[in-house]
Structures are given as structure tokens and as C-alpha cells.
Amino acid sequence: MNWFYDMITNPFLVTGISSWLIAQVLKTIIHAIINKKIDFGRLMGDGGMPSGHSATVTSLMVMTGLQFGTASFEFALTFLFATVVCHDAMGVRLETGKQAVLLNDLVEAFEIFTSQDLPEVKLKEFVGHTPIQVFAGVFLGGANAFLMNYLLG
């Protein structure tokens, strides 16, 4: 069971997982406030405010910078990794969500106008993030990394 102890005491893993968890809980609460109903599916869902992906990779990057320094190989890797993930969340994944909304609407309209039932396939619409949602995730992840570094330090 040494591996389990190593995992739960690894400051990088603890920081990344806690950032993701905080973001997902906040996302669920914000979604419930806006929509006036609780959707526990948001706890594991993509998209929404704040970005759990951005929070996770940013916290890993900041913790790496705090532990190894910003001139380290480890920081360079996590910086590039975080940049790609955050960019992808705002780019490809955001556009994928917009396309899913359009396709779902087209299928619904086709069924109404033709009275034909198409196979029941509803595309996921919450997959990407707006720049504000990514920024909120980056801020959350960075703040959590500083807190975890202080607590675990």
C-alpha cells in the first residue's frame, strides 16, 4: 500500500485533483443558481463556469513552478501542457459545442417537418469554454496551487 500513500501525499497530484474537484463543485452550484435546479451531472460534466480542465492544468503548472522554479524542465513541460489544454478548451471544444447545438436543432426541425423519427442521438452541447470560463479556471487553479503549497509545504 506504499503506492497509495505516495499518491495521496503527492503535492502535485493532490493539488491537481483538488483544483478539478473545486471547479466541478463550483460549476454545479453556478449552474443550479442560473437554471434554478440542481443537475448533479454537472459534477462530472464538461463545459461551464469555471473550467475544470483549466483549473487542473494551471494548478499543476503553478505548483511545479513553486517546487522546481520557473527555469526548470518540469515547469516548461507543465506550462506548455497548460497552454495547449486552455487553448483547446476555448477553441476546438467550444466550436464543437456550438456545432452540437446546431445539429441537435436541425435534427429536431427535420423530425417536426417530416414527421419522421431519427435515431435518438443527442450530441453533448457542454464541451467547451468561453474565455471568461477558462480565465476563471486559471485563476482558481493558480490560487489553489498557492494554498496547497502553503498547506502541504
MODELLER restraints for C-alpha pairs under 7 A, 6 or more apart:
rsr = mdl.restraints
at = mdl.atoms
rsr.add(forms.Gaussian(group=physical.xy_distance, feature=features.Distance(at['CA:7:A'], at['CA:13:A']), mean=6.96, stdev=0.5))
rsr.add(forms.Gaussian(group=physical.xy_distance, feature=features.Distance(at['CA:8:A'], at['CA:14:A']), mean=6.48, stdev=0.5))
rsr.add(forms.Gaussian(group=physical.xy_distance, feature=features.Distance(at['CA:11:A'], at['CA:152:A']), mean=6.71, stdev=0.5))
rsr.add(forms.Gaussian(group=physical.xy_distance, feature=features.Distance(at['CA:12:A'], at['CA:60:A']), mean=5.93, stdev=0.5))
rsr.add(forms.Gaussian(group=physical.xy_distance, feature=features.Distance(at['CA:12:A'], at['CA:63:A']), mean=6.47, stdev=0.5))
rsr.add(forms.Gaussian(group=physical.xy_distance, feature=features.Distance(at['CA:15:A'], at['CA:59:A']), mean=6.35, stdev=0.5))
rsr.add(forms.Gaussian(group=physical.xy_distance, feature=features.Distance(at['CA:15:A'], at['CA:60:A']), mean=6.71, stdev=0.5))
rsr.add(forms.Gaussian(group=physical.xy_distance, feature=features.Distance(at['CA:15:A'], at['CA:145:A']), mean=6.01, stdev=0.5))
rsr.add(forms.Gaussian(group=physical.xy_distance, feature=features.Distance(at['CA:15:A'], at['CA:148:A']), mean=6.21, stdev=0.5))
rsr.add(forms.Gaussian(group=physical.xy_distance, feature=features.Distance(at['CA:16:A'], at['CA:56:A']), mean=4.76, stdev=0.5))
rsr.add(forms.Gaussian(group=physical.xy_distance, feature=features.Distance(at['CA:16:A'], at['CA:57:A']), mean=6.85, stdev=0.5))
rsr.add(forms.Gaussian(group=physical.xy_distance, feature=features.Distance(at['CA:16:A'], at['CA:59:A']), mean=5.75, stdev=0.5))
rsr.add(forms.Gaussian(group=physical.xy_distance, feature=features.Distance(at['CA:16:A'], at['CA:60:A']), mean=5.52, stdev=0.5))
rsr.add(forms.Gaussian(group=physical.xy_distance, feature=features.Distance(at['CA:17:A'], at['CA:56:A']), mean=6.79, stdev=0.5))
rsr.add(forms.Gaussian(group=physical.xy_distance, feature=features.Distance(at['CA:19:A'], at['CA:55:A']), mean=5.66, stdev=0.5))
rsr.add(forms.Gaussian(group=physical.xy_distance, feature=features.Distance(at['CA:19:A'], at['CA:56:A']), mean=5.34, stdev=0.5))
rsr.add(forms.Gaussian(group=physical.xy_distance, feature=features.Distance(at['CA:19:A'], at['CA:59:A']), mean=6.70, stdev=0.5))
rsr.add(forms.Gaussian(group=physical.xy_distance, feature=features.Distance(at['CA:19:A'], at['CA:141:A']), mean=5.56, stdev=0.5))
rsr.add(forms.Gaussian(group=physical.xy_distance, feature=features.Distance(at['CA:19:A'], at['CA:144:A']), mean=6.31, stdev=0.5))
rsr.add(forms.Gaussian(group=physical.xy_distance, feature=features.Distance(at['CA:20:A'], at['CA:52:A']), mean=4.99, stdev=0.5))
rsr.add(forms.Gaussian(group=physical.xy_distance, feature=features.Distance(at['CA:20:A'], at['CA:53:A']), mean=6.97, stdev=0.5))
rsr.add(forms.Gaussian(group=physical.xy_distance, feature=features.Distance(at['CA:20:A'], at['CA:55:A']), mean=6.12, stdev=0.5))
rsr.add(forms.Gaussian(group=physical.xy_distance, feature=features.Distance(at['CA:20:A'], at['CA:56:A']), mean=5.14, stdev=0.5))
rsr.add(forms.Gaussian(group=physical.xy_distance, feature=features.Distance(at['CA:23:A'], at['CA:50:A']), mean=5.86, stdev=0.5))
rsr.add(forms.Gaussian(group=physical.xy_distance, feature=features.Distance(at['CA:23:A'], at['CA:51:A']), mean=6.68, stdev=0.5))
rsr.add(forms.Gaussian(group=physical.xy_distance, feature=features.Distance(at['CA:23:A'], at['CA:52:A']), mean=5.03, stdev=0.5))
rsr.add(forms.Gaussian(group=physical.xy_distance, feature=features.Distance(at['CA:23:A'], at['CA:55:A']), mean=6.83, stdev=0.5))
rsr.add(forms.Gaussian(group=physical.xy_distance, feature=features.Distance(at['CA:24:A'], at['CA:43:A']), mean=5.08, stdev=0.5))
rsr.add(forms.Gaussian(group=physical.xy_distance, feature=features.Distance(at['CA:24:A'], at['CA:44:A']), mean=6.90, stdev=0.5))
rsr.add(forms.Gaussian(group=physical.xy_distance, feature=features.Distance(at['CA:24:A'], at['CA:52:A']), mean=6.10, stdev=0.5))
rsr.add(forms.Gaussian(group=physical.xy_distance, feature=features.Distance(at['CA:25:A'], at['CA:43:A']), mean=6.08, stdev=0.5))
rsr.add(forms.Gaussian(group=physical.xy_distance, feature=features.Distance(at['CA:27:A'], at['CA:42:A']), mean=6.87, stdev=0.5))
rsr.add(forms.Gaussian(group=physical.xy_distance, feature=features.Distance(at['CA:27:A'], at['CA:48:A']), mean=6.21, stdev=0.5))
rsr.add(forms.Gaussian(group=physical.xy_distance, feature=features.Distance(at['CA:27:A'], at['CA:49:A']), mean=5.20, stdev=0.5))
rsr.add(forms.Gaussian(group=physical.xy_distance, feature=features.Distance(at['CA:27:A'], at['CA:50:A']), mean=5.87, stdev=0.5))
rsr.add(forms.Gaussian(group=physical.xy_distance, feature=features.Distance(at['CA:28:A'], at['CA:39:A']), mean=6.88, stdev=0.5))
rsr.add(forms.Gaussian(group=physical.xy_distance, feature=features.Distance(at['CA:28:A'], at['CA:40:A']), mean=6.82, stdev=0.5))
rsr.add(forms.Gaussian(group=physical.xy_distance, feature=features.Distance(at['CA:28:A'], at['CA:42:A']), mean=5.24, stdev=0.5))
rsr.add(forms.Gaussian(group=physical.xy_distance, feature=features.Distance(at['CA:28:A'], at['CA:43:A']), mean=5.85, stdev=0.5))
rsr.add(forms.Gaussian(group=physical.xy_distance, feature=features.Distance(at['CA:32:A'], at['CA:38:A']), mean=4.70, stdev=0.5))
rsr.add(forms.Gaussian(group=physical.xy_distance, feature=features.Distance(at['CA:32:A'], at['CA:39:A']), mean=6.75, stdev=0.5))
rsr.add(forms.Gaussian(group=physical.xy_distance, feature=features.Distance(at['CA:46:A'], at['CA:126:A']), mean=5.74, stdev=0.5))
rsr.add(forms.Gaussian(group=physical.xy_distance, feature=features.Distance(at['CA:46:A'], at['CA:127:A']), mean=4.91, stdev=0.5))
rsr.add(forms.Gaussian(group=physical.xy_distance, feature=features.Distance(at['CA:46:A'], at['CA:128:A']), mean=6.94, stdev=0.5))
rsr.add(forms.Gaussian(group=physical.xy_distance, feature=features.Distance(at['CA:47:A'], at['CA:126:A']), mean=4.61, stdev=0.5))
rsr.add(forms.Gaussian(group=physical.xy_distance, feature=features.Distance(at['CA:47:A'], at['CA:127:A']), mean=4.60, stdev=0.5))
rsr.add(forms.Gaussian(group=physical.xy_distance, feature=features.Distance(at['CA:47:A'], at['CA:128:A']), mean=4.81, stdev=0.5))
rsr.add(forms.Gaussian(group=physical.xy_distance, feature=features.Distance(at['CA:47:A'], at['CA:129:A']), mean=5.40, stdev=0.5))
rsr.add(forms.Gaussian(group=physical.xy_distance, feature=features.Distance(at['CA:48:A'], at['CA:126:A']), mean=6.90, stdev=0.5))
rsr.add(forms.Gaussian(group=physical.xy_distance, feature=features.Distance(at['CA:48:A'], at['CA:129:A']), mean=6.35, stdev=0.5))
rsr.add(forms.Gaussian(group=physical.xy_distance, feature=features.Distance(at['CA:48:A'], at['CA:133:A']), mean=6.75, stdev=0.5))
rsr.add(forms.Gaussian(group=physical.xy_distance, feature=features.Distance(at['CA:49:A'], at['CA:133:A']), mean=4.93, stdev=0.5))
rsr.add(forms.Gaussian(group=physical.xy_distance, feature=features.Distance(at['CA:50:A'], at['CA:133:A']), mean=4.79, stdev=0.5))
rsr.add(forms.Gaussian(group=physical.xy_distance, feature=features.Distance(at['CA:50:A'], at['CA:134:A']), mean=6.51, stdev=0.5))
rsr.add(forms.Gaussian(group=physical.xy_distance, feature=features.Distance(at['CA:50:A'], at['CA:136:A']), mean=5.26, stdev=0.5))
rsr.add(forms.Gaussian(group=physical.xy_distance, feature=features.Distance(at['CA:50:A'], at['CA:137:A']), mean=4.90, stdev=0.5))
rsr.add(forms.Gaussian(group=physical.xy_distance, feature=features.Distance(at['CA:51:A'], at['CA:129:A']), mean=6.68, stdev=0.5))
rsr.add(forms.Gaussian(group=physical.xy_distance, feature=features.Distance(at['CA:51:A'], at['CA:133:A']), mean=5.48, stdev=0.5))
rsr.add(forms.Gaussian(group=physical.xy_distance, feature=features.Distance(at['CA:51:A'], at['CA:134:A']), mean=5.18, stdev=0.5))
rsr.add(forms.Gaussian(group=physical.xy_distance, feature=features.Distance(at['CA:51:A'], at['CA:136:A']), mean=6.87, stdev=0.5))
rsr.add(forms.Gaussian(group=physical.xy_distance, feature=features.Distance(at['CA:51:A'], at['CA:137:A']), mean=4.62, stdev=0.5))
rsr.add(forms.Gaussian(group=physical.xy_distance, feature=features.Distance(at['CA:52:A'], at['CA:137:A']), mean=6.10, stdev=0.5))
rsr.add(forms.Gaussian(group=physical.xy_distance, feature=features.Distance(at['CA:54:A'], at['CA:85:A']), mean=6.88, stdev=0.5))
rsr.add(forms.Gaussian(group=physical.xy_distance, feature=features.Distance(at['CA:54:A'], at['CA:86:A']), mean=5.50, stdev=0.5))
rsr.add(forms.Gaussian(group=physical.xy_distance, feature=features.Distance(at['CA:54:A'], at['CA:134:A']), mean=5.87, stdev=0.5))
rsr.add(forms.Gaussian(group=physical.xy_distance, feature=features.Distance(at['CA:54:A'], at['CA:137:A']), mean=4.93, stdev=0.5))
rsr.add(forms.Gaussian(group=physical.xy_distance, feature=features.Distance(at['CA:54:A'], at['CA:138:A']), mean=5.37, stdev=0.5))
rsr.add(forms.Gaussian(group=physical.xy_distance, feature=features.Distance(at['CA:55:A'], at['CA:137:A']), mean=4.20, stdev=0.5))
rsr.add(forms.Gaussian(group=physical.xy_distance, feature=features.Distance(at['CA:55:A'], at['CA:138:A']), mean=5.05, stdev=0.5))
rsr.add(forms.Gaussian(group=physical.xy_distance, feature=features.Distance(at['CA:55:A'], at['CA:140:A']), mean=5.77, stdev=0.5))
rsr.add(forms.Gaussian(group=physical.xy_distance, feature=features.Distance(at['CA:55:A'], at['CA:141:A']), mean=3.96, stdev=0.5))
rsr.add(forms.Gaussian(group=physical.xy_distance, feature=features.Distance(at['CA:56:A'], at['CA:141:A']), mean=6.02, stdev=0.5))
rsr.add(forms.Gaussian(group=physical.xy_distance, feature=features.Distance(at['CA:57:A'], at['CA:82:A']), mean=5.01, stdev=0.5))
rsr.add(forms.Gaussian(group=physical.xy_distance, feature=features.Distance(at['CA:58:A'], at['CA:82:A']), mean=5.86, stdev=0.5))
rsr.add(forms.Gaussian(group=physical.xy_distance, feature=features.Distance(at['CA:58:A'], at['CA:138:A']), mean=5.59, stdev=0.5))
rsr.add(forms.Gaussian(group=physical.xy_distance, feature=features.Distance(at['CA:58:A'], at['CA:141:A']), mean=5.21, stdev=0.5))
rsr.add(forms.Gaussian(group=physical.xy_distance, feature=features.Distance(at['CA:58:A'], at['CA:142:A']), mean=5.93, stdev=0.5))
rsr.add(forms.Gaussian(group=physical.xy_distance, feature=features.Distance(at['CA:59:A'], at['CA:141:A']), mean=4.22, stdev=0.5))
rsr.add(forms.Gaussian(group=physical.xy_distance, feature=features.Distance(at['CA:59:A'], at['CA:142:A']), mean=5.07, stdev=0.5))
rsr.add(forms.Gaussian(group=physical.xy_distance, feature=features.Distance(at['CA:59:A'], at['CA:144:A']), mean=6.55, stdev=0.5))
rsr.add(forms.Gaussian(group=physical.xy_distance, feature=features.Distance(at['CA:59:A'], at['CA:145:A']), mean=4.90, stdev=0.5))
rsr.add(forms.Gaussian(group=physical.xy_distance, feature=features.Distance(at['CA:60:A'], at['CA:78:A']), mean=6.89, stdev=0.5))
rsr.add(forms.Gaussian(group=physical.xy_distance, feature=features.Distance(at['CA:61:A'], at['CA:75:A']), mean=6.30, stdev=0.5))
rsr.add(forms.Gaussian(group=physical.xy_distance, feature=features.Distance(at['CA:61:A'], at['CA:78:A']), mean=4.89, stdev=0.5))
rsr.add(forms.Gaussian(group=physical.xy_distance, feature=features.Distance(at['CA:61:A'], at['CA:79:A']), mean=5.69, stdev=0.5))
rsr.add(forms.Gaussian(group=physical.xy_distance, feature=features.Distance(at['CA:61:A'], at['CA:82:A']), mean=6.90, stdev=0.5))
rsr.add(forms.Gaussian(group=physical.xy_distance, feature=features.Distance(at['CA:62:A'], at['CA:142:A']), mean=5.99, stdev=0.5))
rsr.add(forms.Gaussian(group=physical.xy_distance, feature=features.Distance(at['CA:62:A'], at['CA:145:A']), mean=6.04, stdev=0.5))
rsr.add(forms.Gaussian(group=physical.xy_distance, feature=features.Distance(at['CA:63:A'], at['CA:145:A']), mean=5.36, stdev=0.5))
rsr.add(forms.Gaussian(group=physical.xy_distance, feature=features.Distance(at['CA:63:A'], at['CA:149:A']), mean=6.78, stdev=0.5))
rsr.add(forms.Gaussian(group=physical.xy_distance, feature=features.Distance(at['CA:64:A'], at['CA:74:A']), mean=6.67, stdev=0.5))
rsr.add(forms.Gaussian(group=physical.xy_distance, feature=features.Distance(at['CA:64:A'], at['CA:75:A']), mean=5.51, stdev=0.5))
rsr.add(forms.Gaussian(group=physical.xy_distance, feature=features.Distance(at['CA:65:A'], at['CA:75:A']), mean=5.42, stdev=0.5))
rsr.add(forms.Gaussian(group=physical.xy_distance, feature=features.Distance(at['CA:69:A'], at['CA:75:A']), mean=6.94, stdev=0.5))
rsr.add(forms.Gaussian(group=physical.xy_distance, feature=features.Distance(at['CA:86:A'], at['CA:134:A']), mean=6.56, stdev=0.5))
rsr.add(forms.Gaussian(group=physical.xy_distance, feature=features.Distance(at['CA:89:A'], at['CA:128:A']), mean=5.09, stdev=0.5))
rsr.add(forms.Gaussian(group=physical.xy_distance, feature=features.Distance(at['CA:89:A'], at['CA:129:A']), mean=5.49, stdev=0.5))
rsr.add(forms.Gaussian(group=physical.xy_distance, feature=features.Distance(at['CA:90:A'], at['CA:128:A']), mean=6.11, stdev=0.5))
rsr.add(forms.Gaussian(group=physical.xy_distance, feature=features.Distance(at['CA:90:A'], at['CA:129:A']), mean=5.10, stdev=0.5))
rsr.add(forms.Gaussian(group=physical.xy_distance, feature=features.Distance(at['CA:90:A'], at['CA:130:A']), mean=5.63, stdev=0.5))
rsr.add(forms.Gaussian(group=physical.xy_distance, feature=features.Distance(at['CA:90:A'], at['CA:131:A']), mean=6.05, stdev=0.5))
rsr.add(forms.Gaussian(group=physical.xy_distance, feature=features.Distance(at['CA:93:A'], at['CA:127:A']), mean=5.69, stdev=0.5))
rsr.add(forms.Gaussian(group=physical.xy_distance, feature=features.Distance(at['CA:93:A'], at['CA:128:A']), mean=4.28, stdev=0.5))
rsr.add(forms.Gaussian(group=physical.xy_distance, feature=features.Distance(at['CA:94:A'], at['CA:127:A']), mean=6.42, stdev=0.5))
rsr.add(forms.Gaussian(group=physical.xy_distance, feature=features.Distance(at['CA:94:A'], at['CA:128:A']), mean=3.72, stdev=0.5))
rsr.add(forms.Gaussian(group=physical.xy_distance, feature=features.Distance(at['CA:94:A'], at['CA:129:A']), mean=5.46, stdev=0.5))
rsr.add(forms.Gaussian(group=physical.xy_distance, feature=features.Distance(at['CA:97:A'], at['CA:124:A']), mean=6.97, stdev=0.5))
rsr.add(forms.Gaussian(group=physical.xy_distance, feature=features.Distance(at['CA:97:A'], at['CA:125:A']), mean=4.52, stdev=0.5))
rsr.add(forms.Gaussian(group=physical.xy_distance, feature=features.Distance(at['CA:97:A'], at['CA:126:A']), mean=5.80, stdev=0.5))
rsr.add(forms.Gaussian(group=physical.xy_distance, feature=features.Distance(at['CA:97:A'], at['CA:127:A']), mean=5.40, stdev=0.5))
rsr.add(forms.Gaussian(group=physical.xy_distance, feature=features.Distance(at['CA:97:A'], at['CA:128:A']), mean=6.07, stdev=0.5))
rsr.add(forms.Gaussian(group=physical.xy_distance, feature=features.Distance(at['CA:98:A'], at['CA:125:A']), mean=6.90, stdev=0.5))
rsr.add(forms.Gaussian(group=physical.xy_distance, feature=features.Distance(at['CA:100:A'], at['CA:123:A']), mean=5.49, stdev=0.5))
rsr.add(forms.Gaussian(group=physical.xy_distance, feature=features.Distance(at['CA:100:A'], at['CA:124:A']), mean=6.41, stdev=0.5))
rsr.add(forms.Gaussian(group=physical.xy_distance, feature=features.Distance(at['CA:100:A'], at['CA:125:A']), mean=5.34, stdev=0.5))
rsr.add(forms.Gaussian(group=physical.xy_distance, feature=features.Distance(at['CA:101:A'], at['CA:125:A']), mean=5.74, stdev=0.5))
rsr.add(forms.Gaussian(group=physical.xy_distance, feature=features.Distance(at['CA:104:A'], at['CA:122:A']), mean=6.31, stdev=0.5))
rsr.add(forms.Gaussian(group=physical.xy_distance, feature=features.Distance(at['CA:104:A'], at['CA:123:A']), mean=6.59, stdev=0.5))
rsr.add(forms.Gaussian(group=physical.xy_distance, feature=features.Distance(at['CA:111:A'], at['CA:117:A']), mean=5.74, stdev=0.5))
rsr.add(forms.Gaussian(group=physical.xy_distance, feature=features.Distance(at['CA:111:A'], at['CA:118:A']), mean=6.95, stdev=0.5))
